[in-house]
Amino acid sequence: MARDLTNDEKSYARSRWPRMDVERVVVSGEATHRYNCLAWTLGITSRWMWPWRNRAATKAEFNAFYRSYGFRPTLIGEVAAFGTGINALEHGSISGSKHGPRWESKCGGWLRIQHGLDEIEGGIYGRVMEYYTQSQRLAESEIHITLAEEDFVAILSKTETKRVRLGEEELISLISDSERELVTNITKSYDAEGRRVFEEAYAKWQKTWYEPECMMSSNPGDYATSQEFRNVVALGEDIVPLLIERLTDPSQFFALQAVAQLARPELIITTDMRDAIAVLSGEQGRAAQTVRKWLAFEV
């Protein structure tokens, strides 16, 4: 159900977007780390999509991302990309009949809100760097992915159209019970005191995910800048099995940020922008791939 911002939310919004008329903002979705701004511009609510791992994207990379979904840059369009510079794009917003009378943004892990476009300029996302509009024209070699309905997408090429429901076997599947059991069997012998220290440090880091400084960001790297994160990493490479254990829970994909700093290079999964399924599978899919790669070394 749509609602107004609470007083606390109004304070958060004002601190992030000085131009925002918080009295007119409509909350259209509650806070969740399940999906983010880019996913919502494609109508997806089951994946956190940020294929650049832990950094802001360039304008060229945003163009390539949206091109894969049938969008092209234009002077004015239904999707707006925000950034603080052409090498620092941070956010996508969408407009249209399904998104209220103004513009709609899923603000990182925070709320999904309807707002004026200019109201979020000059804030944490910078300014509009590009507009995109959807085009049905396909080059011979192109594959485009378009929204069919919520959490269904159509993968289109010149020769076929494939309808995919996010979360089914066509995507990178999440961790199965048997895979989770394998991880548990390996980590159950971990030193009890070492586990206690890790869990305490990890819990303190996890609390920071819900602070406005990072919660409104879609870039996973922004969740890994706190002292609490550094305290987790300072525990060293011995905690990698415990981080892998966390990654068996799809809601814990931010643990990838610690894995990237501690694990051997061959465990680090990089999303190939040419791989439509990997991009659609989001950070949850990358976490599942990381767990499976780790198991391949350990079992």
C-alpha positions as CSV (number, residue, x, y, z in Angstrom):
1,M,0.0,0.0,0.0
2,A,1.3,3.5,-0.9
3,R,2.0,5.7,2.0
4,D,3.6,9.0,3.1
5,L,7.2,9.2,4.5
6,T,7.4,8.9,8.3
7,N,9.0,11.8,10.1
8,D,12.3,9.9,10.5
9,E,12.2,9.0,6.8
10,K,11.6,12.6,5.9
11,S,14.7,13.5,7.9
12,Y,16.8,10.9,6.1
13,A,15.5,12.1,2.7
14,R,16.3,15.7,3.4
15,S,19.8,14.9,4.5
16,R,20.4,13.0,1.2
17,W,18.5,15.2,-1.2
18,P,18.3,18.8,-0.1
19,R,15.9,19.7,-2.9
20,M,13.3,17.0,-2.1
21,D,9.8,18.0,-1.2
22,V,9.3,15.3,1.3
23,E,5.7,16.2,1.9
24,R,4.9,15.1,-1.7
25,V,6.9,11.9,-1.7
26,V,4.9,8.6,-2.0
27,V,6.4,5.4,-0.6
28,S,5.5,2.7,-3.1
29,G,7.7,-0.1,-1.7
30,E,9.3,-0.8,1.7
31,A,13.0,-1.1,2.4
32,T,14.7,-4.3,1.3
33,H,18.1,-5.4,0.1
34,R,16.4,-8.0,-2.1
35,Y,16.5,-5.6,-5.2
36,N,17.9,-2.2,-6.0
37,C,17.5,0.8,-8.4
38,L,18.7,-0.9,-11.6
39,A,16.6,-4.0,-11.0
40,W,13.5,-1.8,-10.5
41,T,14.0,0.1,-13.7
42,L,13.6,-3.3,-15.4
43,G,10.7,-4.3,-13.2
44,I,12.7,-6.9,-11.3
45,T,12.1,-7.4,-7.5
46,S,14.1,-10.5,-6.8
47,R,17.7,-9.6,-7.6
48,W,20.2,-6.9,-6.7
49,M,21.8,-5.9,-10.0
50,W,25.1,-4.2,-10.0
51,P,27.5,-6.1,-12.4
52,W,30.5,-3.8,-11.6
53,R,31.1,-5.5,-8.2
54,N,32.2,-2.8,-5.8
55,R,32.6,0.5,-7.8
56,A,30.6,3.1,-9.6
57,A,29.9,2.5,-13.3
58,T,31.0,4.7,-16.2
59,K,28.5,6.3,-18.5
60,A,29.6,3.9,-21.2
61,E,29.0,0.9,-18.9
62,F,25.5,2.2,-18.1
63,N,24.8,2.6,-21.8
64,A,25.9,-1.0,-22.4
65,F,23.9,-2.3,-19.5
66,Y,20.7,-0.7,-20.7
67,R,21.4,-1.5,-24.3
68,S,21.3,-5.2,-23.3
69,Y,17.7,-4.6,-22.2
70,G,16.6,-2.9,-25.3
71,F,17.1,0.7,-24.2
72,R,19.0,3.4,-26.1
73,P,20.3,6.8,-25.0
74,T,18.0,9.7,-25.9
75,L,17.4,13.4,-25.1
76,I,14.5,12.5,-22.9
77,G,13.3,9.0,-21.9
78,E,11.5,6.9,-19.3
79,V,14.7,5.9,-17.5
80,A,17.2,8.5,-16.1
81,A,20.7,7.6,-15.0
82,F,22.3,9.7,-12.2
83,G,26.0,10.2,-11.4
84,T,28.5,12.6,-10.0
85,G,30.5,12.4,-13.3
86,I,30.7,10.4,-16.5
87,N,32.9,7.8,-14.7
88,A,30.7,7.7,-11.5
89,L,27.1,6.7,-12.3
90,E,25.3,5.5,-9.2
91,H,21.5,5.3,-9.7
92,G,18.7,4.7,-12.1
93,S,15.1,6.1,-11.9
94,I,12.1,5.3,-14.0
95,S,8.8,7.0,-15.1
96,G,5.7,5.9,-16.8
97,S,2.1,4.8,-16.2
98,K,3.1,2.0,-13.8
99,H,5.3,4.3,-11.7
100,G,2.9,7.0,-10.6
101,P,2.5,10.5,-12.0
102,R,6.2,11.5,-11.5
103,W,9.4,9.4,-11.2
104,E,10.0,6.3,-9.2
105,S,13.3,5.1,-7.6
106,K,14.3,2.1,-5.5
107,C,16.9,3.8,-3.4
108,G,19.5,1.1,-2.8
109,G,18.3,-1.0,0.1
110,W,16.1,1.8,1.3
111,L,12.5,2.6,0.2
112,R,11.0,2.7,-3.2
113,I,9.7,6.2,-3.6
114,Q,7.9,8.4,-6.2
115,H,9.4,11.9,-6.5
116,G,10.1,14.7,-8.8
117,L,13.1,14.1,-11.0
118,D,14.9,17.3,-10.1
119,E,14.3,16.7,-6.4
120,I,17.0,14.1,-6.2
121,E,19.5,16.1,-8.3
122,G,22.2,17.8,-6.2
123,G,22.0,15.0,-3.6
124,I,23.9,11.7,-3.1
125,Y,23.3,10.5,-6.7
126,G,24.6,13.6,-8.4
127,R,22.6,14.8,-11.5
128,V,21.0,13.2,-14.5
129,M,23.8,12.0,-16.8
130,E,21.7,10.2,-19.4
131,Y,18.2,9.3,-20.4
132,Y,17.1,6.0,-22.0
133,T,14.1,4.9,-23.9
134,Q,13.1,1.4,-24.9
135,S,13.5,0.4,-28.5
136,Q,12.3,-2.8,-30.2
137,R,14.8,-2.6,-33.0
138,L,17.4,-5.4,-32.8
139,A,20.7,-5.6,-34.6
140,E,21.4,-9.0,-36.1
141,S,23.9,-9.9,-33.3
142,E,22.1,-8.3,-30.4
143,I,20.2,-10.0,-27.6
144,H,17.8,-7.8,-25.6
145,I,16.1,-8.6,-22.4
146,T,12.8,-6.8,-21.7
147,L,10.3,-6.9,-18.9
148,A,7.2,-9.0,-19.7
149,E,5.6,-8.6,-16.3
150,E,6.9,-8.5,-12.7
151,D,9.8,-10.9,-12.3
152,F,9.3,-12.3,-15.8
153,V,11.6,-11.2,-18.6
154,A,11.7,-12.0,-22.3
155,I,15.1,-12.7,-23.7
156,L,14.8,-11.6,-27.3
157,S,17.0,-12.1,-30.4
158,K,16.3,-12.1,-34.1
159,T,15.5,-15.8,-34.1
160,E,13.6,-16.5,-30.9
161,T,12.0,-15.1,-27.8
162,K,12.5,-17.0,-24.5
163,R,10.3,-16.2,-21.5
164,V,12.2,-16.6,-18.2
165,R,10.8,-16.4,-14.6
166,L,13.5,-15.1,-12.3
167,G,14.4,-17.6,-9.7
168,E,13.9,-20.7,-11.8
169,E,16.5,-23.0,-13.3
170,E,17.2,-20.8,-16.3
171,L,19.0,-18.3,-14.0
172,I,21.9,-19.1,-11.8
173,S,20.1,-21.0,-9.1
174,L,20.4,-20.1,-5.5
175,I,22.1,-22.5,-3.1
176,S,20.3,-25.8,-2.6
177,D,19.8,-27.5,0.8
178,S,22.3,-30.2,-0.1
179,E,24.9,-27.6,-1.0
180,R,24.2,-25.7,2.2
181,E,24.7,-29.0,4.1
182,L,28.0,-29.6,2.4
183,V,29.2,-26.1,3.5
184,T,27.9,-26.7,7.1
185,N,29.7,-30.0,7.3
186,I,33.0,-28.3,6.3
187,T,32.7,-25.3,8.7
188,K,31.2,-27.1,11.7
189,S,34.7,-28.0,13.0
190,Y,35.8,-24.3,12.9
191,D,37.3,-23.2,16.2
192,A,34.5,-22.1,18.6
193,E,36.2,-19.0,19.9
194,G,37.2,-18.0,16.4
195,R,33.6,-18.3,15.3
196,R,32.4,-16.3,18.2
197,V,34.8,-13.4,17.4
198,F,33.8,-13.6,13.7
199,E,30.1,-13.6,14.4
200,E,30.4,-10.6,16.7
201,A,32.4,-8.6,14.2
202,Y,30.1,-9.6,11.3
203,A,27.0,-8.7,13.2
204,K,28.4,-5.2,13.9
205,W,29.2,-4.8,10.2
206,Q,25.8,-6.0,9.2
207,K,24.1,-3.3,11.3
208,T,25.9,-0.7,9.2
209,W,24.1,-1.9,6.1
210,Y,21.0,-0.2,7.4
211,E,22.5,3.2,8.1
212,P,21.6,5.9,5.6
213,E,25.3,6.4,4.6
214,C,25.2,3.2,2.7
215,M,21.6,1.9,2.7
216,M,20.6,4.3,-0.1
217,S,23.4,3.1,-2.4
218,S,23.1,0.4,-5.0
219,N,26.8,0.0,-5.2
220,P,27.9,-3.0,-2.9
221,G,31.2,-1.3,-2.5
222,D,29.6,1.4,-0.4
223,Y,28.6,-1.2,2.1
224,A,32.3,-2.0,2.7
225,T,33.7,1.3,3.7
226,S,33.1,1.3,7.5
227,Q,35.4,0.5,10.3
228,E,33.2,-2.4,11.1
229,F,33.9,-3.9,7.7
230,R,37.6,-3.3,8.2
231,N,37.4,-5.1,11.5
232,V,35.9,-8.2,9.8
233,V,38.6,-8.2,7.1
234,A,41.3,-7.8,9.8
235,L,40.4,-11.3,11.1
236,G,42.2,-12.6,8.1
237,E,41.9,-15.3,5.4
238,D,41.0,-17.9,8.0
239,I,37.4,-16.6,8.1
240,V,36.8,-17.3,4.4
241,P,34.9,-20.5,5.2
242,L,32.6,-18.6,7.6
243,L,32.0,-15.9,4.9
244,I,31.1,-18.7,2.5
245,E,28.7,-20.1,5.0
246,R,27.0,-16.6,5.1
247,L,26.8,-16.6,1.3
248,T,24.6,-19.7,1.4
249,D,21.9,-17.2,2.6
250,P,21.0,-15.1,-0.5
251,S,20.3,-12.1,1.7
252,Q,24.0,-12.0,2.8
253,F,25.5,-11.3,-0.6
254,F,27.3,-8.2,0.8
255,A,29.7,-10.8,2.3
256,L,31.2,-11.0,-1.2
257,Q,32.9,-7.7,-0.4
258,A,34.9,-9.4,2.4
259,V,35.5,-12.5,0.3
260,A,37.0,-10.3,-2.4
261,Q,39.6,-9.0,0.0
262,L,40.5,-12.3,1.7
263,A,40.0,-15.2,-0.7
264,R,42.4,-16.5,-3.3
265,P,41.9,-14.8,-6.7
266,E,40.4,-17.9,-8.4
267,L,37.4,-17.7,-6.1
268,I,36.5,-14.2,-7.2
269,I,33.6,-14.2,-9.7
270,T,33.3,-11.3,-12.1
271,T,30.1,-10.8,-14.0
272,D,30.5,-10.9,-17.8
273,M,28.2,-8.2,-19.2
274,R,27.8,-10.3,-22.3
275,D,26.2,-13.1,-20.2
276,A,22.6,-12.1,-19.9
277,I,21.8,-14.8,-17.4
278,A,24.7,-13.9,-15.1
279,V,23.6,-10.2,-15.1
280,L,20.0,-11.1,-14.5
281,S,21.0,-13.4,-11.6
282,G,22.4,-10.4,-9.8
283,E,24.6,-10.4,-6.7
284,Q,22.6,-13.3,-5.3
285,G,23.6,-15.4,-8.3
286,R,27.2,-14.3,-8.0
287,A,27.2,-15.4,-4.3
288,A,25.8,-18.8,-5.3
289,Q,28.6,-19.1,-7.9
290,T,31.2,-18.2,-5.3
291,V,29.9,-20.9,-2.9
292,R,30.0,-23.6,-5.6
293,K,33.5,-22.6,-6.7
294,W,34.7,-22.8,-3.1
295,L,33.0,-26.2,-2.7
296,A,34.8,-27.4,-5.8
297,F,38.1,-26.7,-4.1
298,E,37.1,-28.1,-0.7
299,V,35.2,-31.3,-1.5
